[in-house]
Structure formats: C-alpha cells, structure tokens
Amino acid sequence: MNTNSKNKFIKRALLAIIISLSPIASLYAVGDNDKDEFGVWTTFEIAQKANKRTKLAIDAELRTIEGVNDVERITIGAKVDYKLGSWGEKKNEFQLKANAGYTFMVSHSLAETSIKDIIDAENDIYEYNIDAAYWTTRNRVYATLTGEYKIGRFEISLRERLQYTHTNSATTDETKYRWEYTDIIAGTGELLPETEREFKEAKHNLSLRSRLSVKYDIPNCKITPFVSAELYTKLNEWKGYDKMRYRAGASYKINKKNSISLYYLYQDISDIDEPGGHAIGLEYSIDL
C-alpha cells in the first residue's frame, strides 16, 4: 500500500469513527446518569449458509454490569435467517428478510435495597429491606421481519421483532432491618435484622421491538459505520412506550468469512429484562 493509499484509508477510517460516535454526546444527556449502569457486552456468532436464501447460526453472549465487576447475563441461542426477496437495482435495492430463533439466558440480579419507613431523616435512620443477589434462567423465542433499502451508499433498515420471554421462578434471602426502641421516651433504639427466604414468582413478557438503522458504505474501505434507535413496546402489559435503546458504532470486514463490530449503546430505562445505562459492545462473526 503506497503513502497516498494509506492516507486515504486513515481519513476514511477516521470519518467512519466520527460518524459512528458523534451521537454519543447527546445520548449521555438522556435520562439520569447518576442511576445509569455501565457494562460490556461481548457476542460471538457462527453462521452457515444452507442455500442461497437460508442461513443457520448459533451465538453466545456475555454481559457485565458495574463495569466488569459482575456478570449480568450469559446467553446461548440459535436462529435461522431467510431472504424473502429483493427488488430494484443494486444501488437502489429493497430487500425483505425474515428470521426466527430461540435464546436461553442465565441472568444475575444484584443485591437491592428498598426503603420501607423513615425513622429519623435528619440522622439518616430508615427501616429497609435488602434482597440478596440471585440467579434466574429465562427462555426466549422470537420472530423478525426486516426491510432494507439502499440509497446510494446508505442502507436504511427497519426491523420488527416479536419476542416472548419466560423468566423462571427463583428464591433469595431477604433481610429486613426494623427499628426497636430501647428507650421510648428518649426515642433511642437500634436497627435489628431479620432474614427470611423470599420467593420470586415466574414472569412472562411479550414485546414488540422496532429498530431503525442506518449504515454507510465508505468507498474502498472495510469499515462500515452505523447508528440505530430501537423502541420497545410491552404487549402483555400495555402502557405505550416501554424503553428506548440507541446504538452507534462501526463494523470491520476482516475477510470474506470474518467480521468484527465495536459499538456504544445507551438504554434509557431499567426493567426486569435488563438494567438501563451505557454499554460498550464487541461482536465477532464467522460465516462458514
């Protein structure tokens, strides 16, 4: 590679990074950062074409929380992708794709403290409960329909995913701290702990995930920047908007069979499925 080619490559790589990461500053302004978590999401996928239209894949994912101090989730799944058809010219092509899959998850819920009563706010004396950390397993199935439209070097896609998740029941230790007066007249006392087993009921969730994505194909460059916004709507407990997830990053095609992606992600609300906040993600894919 000569000097001019190297300079062009560097400029294009920098452009890809700038385009991918420019939304981050505004994303940090969304929500209450003091309550946001931070984690690292790593994904590995192996895919094999069955024919021109069908591709089979298995994947595994590890998510951390509180930086890399705790594991938040471990998953393994399988899916099948199917190309329904394409229309138009190559530079202005519309493709319609479908897929379906299953994911098994092992999730880690961190210890949680909940305030029950205020004894002396001035001296920070409260009655409270502490639920110990515990693990649960989940089963998820999903079906997806995706439309992709190329406009020059831009690719715009809309993905609609219907997913059902069943969270199995679990048990954990719950410690209740209650105030016991040693002198009622003087108002003095102490917090006494009482620990008992708490049963976490099984739960299910039916959601519609709508994701709008934009990619840009940089000429003569293996780096492809992308941005996306995803809206979650809970269907079994209808309340309208549930949460939003934003993503910005870039993918790099190592060769015909290997690719890697690096991205930044922000989710505005924590729920039973996962904590809200910031994450750095790394994905590695192999096409056999």
LOKELO-762984 format. One record per residue (C-alpha): x negated, y negated, z. Coordinates in steps of 0.1 Angstrom, whole numbers. Layout:
<recs>
+-------+-------+-------+
!  east ! north !    up !
+-------+-------+-------+
!     X !     Y !     Z !
...
+-------+-------+-------+
</recs>
This chain:
<recs>
+-------+-------+-------+
!  east ! north !    up !
+-------+-------+-------+
!     0 !     0 !     0 !
!   -16 !   -34 !   -11 !
!   -15 !   -66 !    10 !
!    15 !   -81 !    -8 !
!    35 !   -49 !    -3 !
!    26 !   -48 !    34 !
!    36 !   -85 !    39 !
!    69 !   -78 !    21 !
!    75 !   -48 !    43 !
!    67 !   -67 !    75 !
!    90 !   -95 !    65 !
!   118 !   -71 !    57 !
!   113 !   -52 !    90 !
!   114 !   -85 !   110 !
!   146 !   -95 !    91 !
!   162 !   -62 !   100 !
!   153 !   -66 !   137 !
!   166 !  -102 !   138 !
!   198 !   -93 !   121 !
!   204 !   -63 !   144 !
!   196 !   -80 !   176 !
!   209 !  -115 !   171 !
!   243 !  -107 !   187 !
!   227 !   -97 !   220 !
!   225 !  -132 !   235 !
!   262 !  -137 !   230 !
!   270 !  -102 !   243 !
!   253 !  -110 !   276 !
!   277 !  -138 !   281 !
!   307 !  -114 !   280 !
!   320 !  -102 !   314 !
!   305 !  -104 !   348 !
!   268 !   -94 !   345 !
!   264 !   -91 !   383 !
!   287 !   -60 !   382 !
!   273 !   -45 !   349 !
!   253 !   -14 !   349 !
!   222 !    -6 !   327 !
!   213 !    27 !   312 !
!   195 !    46 !   285 !
!   214 !    68 !   260 !
!   195 !    94 !   240 !
!   211 !   116 !   213 !
!   197 !   144 !   192 !
!   217 !   159 !   163 !
!   210 !   187 !   138 !
!   232 !   189 !   107 !
!   236 !   214 !    79 !
!   255 !   210 !    46 !
!   279 !   238 !    39 !
!   287 !   224 !     5 !
!   289 !   191 !   -14 !
!   318 !   179 !     8 !
!   313 !   196 !    41 !
!   286 !   192 !    68 !
!   283 !   210 !   101 !
!   265 !   195 !   131 !
!   256 !   201 !   167 !
!   245 !   173 !   191 !
!   233 !   167 !   226 !
!   232 !   135 !   246 !
!   217 !   124 !   279 !
!   228 !    91 !   295 !
!   212 !    75 !   326 !
!   226 !    48 !   349 !
!   209 !    22 !   371 !
!   181 !    21 !   346 !
!   166 !    56 !   346 !
!   171 !    63 !   383 !
!   202 !    85 !   379 !
!   217 !   108 !   353 !
!   252 !    96 !   343 !
!   262 !   122 !   317 !
!   249 !   153 !   299 !
!   268 !   164 !   268 !
!   267 !   190 !   241 !
!   290 !   192 !   211 !
!   298 !   205 !   176 !
!   316 !   189 !   147 !
!   325 !   193 !   111 !
!   324 !   164 !    86 !
!   344 !   164 !    53 !
!   343 !   139 !    24 !
!   378 !   134 !    12 !
!   368 !   114 !   -19 !
!   352 !    83 !   -34 !
!   364 !    57 !   -58 !
!   348 !    29 !   -78 !
!   313 !    21 !   -90 !
!   282 !    28 !   -69 !
!   277 !    -9 !   -58 !
!   314 !   -13 !   -50 !
!   323 !    22 !   -39 !
!   350 !    32 !   -15 !
!   347 !    65 !     4 !
!   371 !    82 !    27 !
!   358 !   107 !    52 !
!   372 !   129 !    80 !
!   358 !   148 !   109 !
!   368 !   168 !   139 !
!   348 !   180 !   169 !
!   345 !   193 !   204 !
!   323 !   180 !   233 !
!   315 !   195 !   267 !
!   304 !   169 !   293 !
!   289 !   171 !   327 !
!   294 !   137 !   344 !
!   278 !   123 !   375 !
!   298 !    99 !   397 !
!   277 !    78 !   420 !
!   285 !    71 !   457 !
!   312 !    45 !   460 !
!   321 !    22 !   489 !
!   356 !     8 !   493 !
!   366 !   -19 !   519 !
!   397 !    -9 !   539 !
!   401 !   -36 !   566 !
!   383 !   -68 !   577 !
!   374 !   -68 !   614 !
!   351 !   -99 !   616 !
!   344 !  -116 !   582 !
!   321 !  -141 !   598 !
!   298 !  -114 !   610 !
!   304 !   -90 !   581 !
!   321 !   -63 !   601 !
!   345 !   -42 !   580 !
!   362 !    -9 !   580 !
!   353 !    10 !   549 !
!   351 !    44 !   532 !
!   321 !    59 !   514 !
!   327 !    86 !   487 !
!   295 !   107 !   482 !
!   282 !   112 !   447 !
!   296 !   143 !   429 !
!   296 !   160 !   395 !
!   325 !   168 !   373 !
!   330 !   186 !   340 !
!   350 !   174 !   310 !
!   363 !   188 !   277 !
!   369 !   165 !   248 !
!   384 !   171 !   213 !
!   387 !   145 !   186 !
!   397 !   139 !   150 !
!   384 !   110 !   129 !
!   393 !    92 !    97 !
!   367 !    68 !    83 !
!   369 !    44 !    53 !
!   336 !    30 !    39 !
!   334 !     2 !    13 !
!   302 !   -10 !    -3 !
!   300 !   -46 !   -14 !
!   266 !   -51 !   -30 !
!   241 !   -42 !    -3 !
!   266 !   -44 !    25 !
!   286 !   -14 !    37 !
!   317 !   -21 !    58 !
!   334 !     8 !    75 !
!   365 !    12 !    97 !
!   367 !    44 !   118 !
!   398 !    55 !   136 !
!   393 !    83 !   162 !
!   420 !   100 !   182 !
!   404 !   118 !   212 !
!   417 !   138 !   241 !
!   396 !   142 !   273 !
!   404 !   165 !   302 !
!   384 !   159 !   334 !
!   384 !   189 !   357 !
!   391 !   185 !   395 !
!   362 !   182 !   420 !
!   356 !   177 !   457 !
!   333 !   154 !   475 !
!   325 !   141 !   511 !
!   344 !   110 !   522 !
!   331 !    92 !   552 !
!   355 !    68 !   569 !
!   340 !    41 !   592 !
!   366 !    28 !   617 !
!   363 !     3 !   644 !
!   366 !    15 !   680 !
!   368 !   -12 !   707 !
!   345 !    -7 !   738 !
!   360 !   -39 !   754 !
!   394 !   -50 !   740 !
!   393 !   -83 !   760 !
!   359 !   -93 !   748 !
!   366 !   -79 !   713 !
!   335 !   -58 !   712 !
!   332 !   -23 !   697 !
!   314 !    -2 !   672 !
!   320 !    15 !   638 !
!   324 !    52 !   642 !
!   320 !    76 !   611 !
!   343 !   105 !   604 !
!   335 !   127 !   574 !
!   360 !   150 !   556 !
!   363 !   167 !   522 !
!   382 !   147 !   495 !
!   398 !   164 !   465 !
!   396 !   146 !   432 !
!   425 !   156 !   410 !
!   421 !   167 !   374 !
!   429 !   139 !   349 !
!   435 !   136 !   312 !
!   432 !   108 !   288 !
!   444 !   103 !   252 !
!   428 !    74 !   235 !
!   425 !    57 !   201 !
!   391 !    43 !   192 !
!   390 !    18 !   164 !
!   354 !     8 !   153 !
!   345 !   -17 !   127 !
!   309 !   -15 !   115 !
!   287 !   -34 !    90 !
!   253 !   -22 !    76 !
!   229 !   -40 !    53 !
!   207 !   -21 !    28 !
!   174 !   -41 !    26 !
!   158 !   -37 !    -8 !
!   128 !   -13 !    -8 !
!   129 !    -9 !    29 !
!   136 !    22 !    51 !
!   151 !     1 !    79 !
!   189 !    -4 !    79 !
!   203 !   -29 !   104 !
!   238 !   -25 !   117 !
!   264 !   -41 !   140 !
!   297 !   -28 !   153 !
!   326 !   -35 !   175 !
!   349 !    -8 !   190 !
!   383 !   -12 !   206 !
!   396 !    15 !   230 !
!   433 !    19 !   234 !
!   446 !    44 !   260 !
!   478 !    60 !   247 !
!   489 !    82 !   276 !
!   489 !    51 !   299 !
!   499 !    23 !   275 !
!   487 !   -11 !   287 !
!   474 !   -25 !   254 !
!   437 !   -34 !   253 !
!   416 !   -10 !   274 !
!   380 !   -19 !   267 !
!   355 !   -31 !   241 !
!   322 !   -17 !   231 !
!   296 !   -37 !   210 !
!   266 !   -23 !   193 !
!   236 !   -38 !   174 !
!   206 !   -20 !   161 !
!   187 !    -5 !   132 !
!   181 !    29 !   117 !
!   149 !    41 !   101 !
!   148 !    69 !    75 !
!   116 !    88 !    81 !
!   121 !   111 !    52 !
!   149 !   129 !    34 !
!   157 !   151 !    64 !
!   147 !   129 !    94 !
!   160 !    96 !   107 !
!   159 !    76 !   139 !
!   181 !    48 !   153 !
!   175 !    23 !   180 !
!   203 !     1 !   193 !
!   216 !   -22 !   221 !
!   251 !   -16 !   234 !
!   274 !   -36 !   257 !
!   307 !   -23 !   271 !
!   329 !   -49 !   289 !
!   349 !   -28 !   314 !
!   341 !     2 !   336 !
!   366 !    30 !   338 !
!   369 !    67 !   347 !
!   352 !    77 !   315 !
!   320 !    56 !   319 !
!   305 !    26 !   335 !
!   306 !    -8 !   318 !
!   275 !   -28 !   311 !
!   244 !   -26 !   290 !
!   225 !     3 !   274 !
!   196 !     9 !   251 !
!   202 !    38 !   228 !
!   179 !    61 !   208 !
!   192 !    86 !   183 !
!   173 !   112 !   163 !
!   189 !   131 !   134 !
!   178 !   161 !   114 !
!   195 !   172 !    81 !
!   185 !   207 !    73 !
+-------+-------+-------+
</recs>
